Amino acid sequence: MKNRKSVSLKFPVHRAWSKKYWSDLGFWNQPRSLKTQDLVPEDSQLGQKIGIKPGEKVLVFAGDYGDWAKAIGQFAEVHYTDISPTAVHFVRENKAQTLTSVRARIAELMPRTENRFDWSFSFEPIPLWPRLPLVLARSLLNKKGGIFLMRSYYMNLVYRKDHRADLSRMRKLAKAYGATFEETGKRIWITSWAHQKPHSEPMRVFVMRTNPVAREKAMVDFRILQFLNALHKKGQQPSVPDIANRYKLPIRAVEESVLRIENFLPAEDA
C-alpha cells in the first residue's frame, strides 16, 4: 500500500446498514407461535462445556428468544442483545429473571470498549453468518474473547460446502490479530421443538480467544473503522497519512490495520 493511497470501505458497517440488512431477513424478525429457540439447553454442566465460568460477564449477541442467555444467566452475569425488537420485547417480558440487562443492539457494533465483558456469546447466529468474522473481531476487545455454538449436523450438512471457507476466514482473522480460533465437539443436553424430552445433542463449540496484543490491535482497528464510516457518509476517503496523523500512529501500523479491516469486513454481496 502506497502511503498516499486513499482508504475506502468496500462495504460500510454502521447502524443504518445493519438495520436494512436485518429488515430483509423477514422470518427472524416475525413473531413466532413457539416462544422458545428451537433448541433449549437443559444441561447442568453447560458452563463447563462451552467454556464460561461462574460469575463471568457475558455479552449475548443475536440472542433470539433468549433461552441460551437465560440458561447462562443462571451462573454468569449475562447482558442479552438482539437487533429484533420482537425478540427483545419478548425476552424482556418473559425471560429476564436471570439476565442483568436486555437491550436492542447491533452485534457488529458491540462491544465498543475494552475489557467490559469476559466473553461474547451466541447460539447459532445464522443470520449473522456472512458477517460473523466482524463480530468475532469485536469480541477480541473482551477480556477473554468470543464463543459461538452450532449443531454438528448443521455444520456437516447445511454448511458442508461453504462453512470450510468461512471457518478458514475466521482462522486467518485470528492469525492476523495474534489470537487463536478453536473448535471442539461437545454433547449438550437440550430439549427441542421436535423432542420435548431432554436428549444429548452433538455441538461444535467455536472460541475466538483474545490476548493483550490482539485486544490492542482490535481497538486501533475499530477506532479507524469508526473514522472511515463517518467519512464514508460524507463521500470522503482519507489517506493513510491522514489516519496516522489523527490517531498518532506510525504509517506501518495504519497500513496493517487497514489490511485487517479489509479481512474481516463482509463481502459486498453478502
C-alpha positions, 0 to 999 in steps of 0.5 A: 500500500502506497502511503498516499493511497486513499482508504475506502470501505468496500462495504460500510458497517454502521447502524443504518446498514445493519438495520436494512440488512436485518429488515430483509431477513423477514422470518427472524424478525416475525413473531413466532407461535413457539416462544422458545429457540428451537433448541433449549439447553437443559444441561447442568454442566453447560458452563463447563462445556462451552467454556464460561465460568461462574460469575463471568460477564457475558455479552449475548449477541443475536440472542433470539428468544433468549433461552441460551442467555437465560440458561447462562444467566443462571451462573454468569452475569449475562447482558442479552442483545438482539437487533429484533425488537420482537425478540427483545420485547419478548425476552424482556417480558418473559425471560429476564429473571436471570439476565442483568440487562436486555437491550436492542443492539447491533452485534457488529457494533458491540462491544465498543470498549475494552475489557467490559465483558469476559466473553461474547456469546451466541447460539447459532447466529445464522443470520449473522453468518456472512458477517460473523468474522466482524463480530468475532473481531469485536469480541477480541476487545473482551477480556477473554474473547468470543464463543459461538455454538452450532449443531454438528449436523448443521455444520456437516450438512447445511454448511458442508460446502461453504462453512470450510471457507468461512471457518478458514476466514475466521482462522486467518482473522485470528492469525492476523490479530495474534489470537487463536480460533478453536473448535471442539465437539461437545454433547449438550443436553437440550430439549427441542421443538421436535423432542420435548424430552431432554436428549444429548445433542452433538455441538461444535463449540467455536472460541475466538480467544483474545490476548493483550496484543490482539485486544490492542490491535482490535481497538486501533482497528475499530477506532479507524473503522469508526473514522472511515464510516463517518467519512464514508457518509460524507463521500470522503476517503482519507489517506493513510497519512491522514489516519496516522496523523489523527490517531498518532500512529506510525504509517506501518501500523495504519497500513496493517490495520487497514489490511485487517479491516479489509479481512474481516469486513463482509463481502459486498454481496453478502 
